[in-house]
Amino acid sequence: MIRLNGVRKVFLTDEVETHALSGIHLDIRSGEYVSIAGPSGCGKTTLLSILGLLDTPSDGSYSLKGNEVANLSFADRARIRNREIGFIFQSFNLIGDLTVFENVELPLTYRGMAAGERKSFVTEALERVGMAHRAKHLPSQLSGGQQQRVAVARALAGRPAILLADEPTGNLDSRNGEAVMQLLKELHESGATICMVTHDERFAQHADRTVHLFDGRVIEDRIAA
Amino acid sequence: MLADLRLALRMLAKAPAFATVTVLVLALGIGASTTTFSAINALLLKPWPYIKDQEHVVFVSEYFPKLSKEANGVAYPDYLDFKRDATKTIEGLGISNTTTMILSAGDKPERYLGAFVSADVFTILDVQPILGRNFRADEDQANAEPVVLLAYNVWKSHFASDPGVVGRVVTVNGKRATIIGVMPNGWRFPETSDLWMPLKTTEKEDPRGNFNFNCFARMKPGVTIDQARAELEASAARIAADHPQSNAGCSAYVRDFREETVANAKTLTLLLMGAVLFLQLIACANVANLLLARAASREREIAVRIALGAGRGAIIRQLFAESLVLGAIGSAVGLMFAFWGVDLMTATIPVELPYWLHFDFDWRVFTFTVTLGLGSAVLFGLFPALQASRPQLVEAIKEGARGSTGGRKGQRVRNGLVVAEVALALVLLVGSGLMLRSFIKLQNTEIGMDQSNVLTFRTGLPPLQTQQRDAYRFFKELIPKLAAIPGVESAGATSSLPAAGQVGNNAIRLEGEPVIENVQNSRQAHIIAITPGFLQAARVPLFGGRDFTAGDNENSQRVVLIDERGARQWFPKVDPVGHQLEVVLKLGEPARWATIVGVVRGVEYERLAQTRSRPCIYVPQFQEPGWFRMSVVLRAKGDPRGLANAARESVLSINKDVPIYAVQTMERVVAESFWERRFFSSLFTVFAALALFLAAIGLYGVMAYSVRQRTQEIGVRLALGAQTSDVLQLVTGQGMRLITIGLGLGSVAAFFLTKLLEGNLAGVSVHDPWSFGIVALVLAAIGLLASYLPARRATRINPVEALRAE
């Protein structure tokens, strides 16, 4: 589903070059649950940003479902993000002024989906994460764990090809963190493709494959026993 | 889009402080603009009531193009010739002459402003009475029965809306006249007339050379003003050839009726509109700055939306929807402000407005307000929306990232907007400063008389009813009576009050000069009829010779006084007293020489806002025919305002049918003589003050935002040992740099734009260095204060907390 070939990312700051990623080769197959691990500053988030089409590689190719997406326009990238990618952020990034339902509905709105269809997609997503009863609440009325479940529902709602999770437990206590990991596992078991960035080895082990990064390079790509 | 608007309303409801400030800033600009536009609408756009096909009605006059571009009016015989000649382009030609009319239809005589009009005037304008009939074509003949048409308000107030009023016989100016109809509500043609009577005159009474009448014409369908002008010019050329003594060099002046009527106010009103649009631009710049700051605080939210697949279009649409909502609410509140603004504006106009000038709101005003609101939304909303739709995605989404839309670029834009605000405010302030200085100069104009403690009013006998001798006796008896009122120091009467602008010109001839052959080549002077006592009451000093006495009457030698300007121009090397001159009333009549018996100080008789007076010649009221009504001048020992009742009783004790009217202090007469300047300079000043206020809060907002953004940097500086003064200098220095650039750009713009005020300033150059200098200083001081307040807050930053927050 995803193929990165020789992807490099160089940041230029005041004429100083910082190599965040150096020649990444990575394949993610449909239905896989991949965790990307590594110490702080190793390039995990940069890699996830490129995978999520939030950023573009300085060099190399990126194909998603067989289509080259490395150098698409802003609008095309937005369209693909909307249809093919579901994001789960460390800090949930729910919009405080929208209700739970509206937050989950947001990517479908941008897709131009009819209201009736949106409603059924949102309800289904909220039911999958067990938050349907909180549809009318605002994010501020929920606990951290509940907010992250809503964020997962939002990522799921559009039935994307892949879920990208950036430290999804980073802002949660261990109990809520475990619950979210359990949710991702269930999603994976029901067929979802997931790519998760984490620096926590315990959570990395939930995935069936772990890619270790160090100084912008893949130093280990291990499939769980 | 509907969903975007709904969401926008919700987002704004969640930020009430932001929404309130933005709406108020916008409403101030929109309110001021709508108020001014309502004046433009009334002056230039709205059709006048009742006149059908107004675009076919033109103003006609005669003028001497080599002497002046100003219209003189039309002479009665020339009007008859025009009517006869211009048949190809003109459908109807009418004339009018406004005058005071005393209406007696019961116990109490009432004074109204009336108009003598040619009998077909309302037919030409296509205006029908609501009761009765129009004048018949033959009713302006000398032997026709006198008839009168009433204005609606006179019918209502004087006749209690009596439906049977038509056919009633009343007394107008002492003569019986039959009421033949009531004109529609609001019709007071040509400006504020309440009664209309047919003009009955002859070529003998109003000969050529006496350009006494207002004239207007209805052009035939399909005819252009140029075509009508060409035909009337040809007619005027024929008249000039046939009557060179009065008309040599005289041509026809044809202009759109509205253009001519609003000529004086048009330029200043359009300039005022320009000023308020500047104000609106400043308001838009302020709102754009607020939106940029708000977008910065929403950067993460926008980034999330984009991460979820929102295209730029969707983001721009949503942010722009908020601007549209702000624009719409700003328009609604601005409209409310404008309702008050128009009331306030109307209340400050000290004169009665013409019947067609109403500042009420019609569809044009509403369309303007909505368009301005939406246009402003585009102006202030589009750029922040465009910029916010391109956040640094990865940075913005990252945990702990600072919201800073646009980074340096955003700051540059905000700085640019402040520079623009300061520059626009400077232009407005310089404009208003110039107008204010001009107004103060006018206020301090030396008019040649002592205006303090003087009460004036108008009174006299109706000319149709009485002889000149009666008028003479009336004032001869009245003036001593008035002077004897307790509290009155002295009294006199004059045909024209100083600074009132109600003064005409006449040709004059000095002794030894040839007979005047045509008017435009002759010496010209204002002729003022006065009674003995006027010079004393007005405290106009006599420089030589003597004042008039009761002995200067119809039986004595004809005498005049001249003013110092006349003395200088006409008798530069000799004492004028004892010399003779002739005031020419009608060309070709036998000379009526008068002896100069004294020289007095020059007095301004023109309105102060207009051109300066010519030399004046004073004649005794009884020696010159035609002065039936005069302005009385009472010099009081203290406050003159309490003298009106006693003065009225004195007048009624002489003639119970004679009212007094236009009662006002001389100070008010002078103030009214330049009320337009005061009116416009007040409005300019209000708008400039608003501009200053908005620019100041704009600068304050940007500096406060910048300090917030630089909290950590300032914390680091303080941690590294920066003193309070260093931080103050850092922040105020940034503000002052922006102000200096704004002042520089604004000064250049003002240098060119103030040229538009040329011709509307009295005694002040459009590049008056005082106005430019003071305004720049005031703006710099306000700017310094606006930067100092955030700077002072910056000095209180706790470096430990600032660094920990990072």
Contacts between the chains, C-beta under 8 A, distances in Angstrom:
chain1	res1	chain2	res2	distance
A	45	B	394	7.4
A	45	B	398	7.2
A	46	B	394	7.7
A	49	B	393	7.6
A	49	B	394	4.8
A	52	B	307	7.0
A	54	B	307	6.0
A	54	B	393	4.6
A	54	B	394	5.5
A	54	B	397	7.2
A	55	B	393	7.0
A	55	B	394	5.4
A	74	B	311	7.9
A	74	B	312	6.4
A	75	B	311	5.4
A	75	B	312	6.9
A	75	B	313	8.0
A	78	B	306	6.5
A	78	B	309	5.5
A	78	B	310	6.5
A	78	B	311	4.6
A	78	B	312	7.5
A	79	B	309	6.9
A	79	B	311	7.2
A	81	B	307	6.6
A	81	B	308	7.2
A	81	B	309	4.6
A	82	B	308	6.7
A	82	B	309	2.2
A	82	B	310	7.6
A	83	B	309	7.1
A	87	B	307	5.3
A	87	B	308	6.8
A	89	B	304	7.6
A	89	B	397	6.2
A	90	B	399	5.4
A	91	B	399	4.7
A	93	B	300	6.7
A	93	B	304	4.4
A	93	B	307	7.7
A	93	B	397	6.4
A	95	B	301	5.3
A	95	B	304	6.6
A	95	B	305	7.5
A	96	B	301	7.8
A	97	B	10	6.5
A	97	B	11	5.9
A	97	B	14	5.4
A	106	B	305	6.7
A	106	B	308	5.5
A	106	B	310	7.8
A	107	B	308	4.2
A	107	B	309	5.2
A	109	B	3	7.5
A	110	B	305	7.6
A	110	B	308	6.6
A	110	B	309	4.8
A	110	B	310	4.6
A	110	B	311	7.0
A	110	B	314	5.6
A	111	B	309	6.9
A	154	B	308	7.2
A	158	B	309	7.6
A	170	B	399	7.2
A	171	B	399	7.4
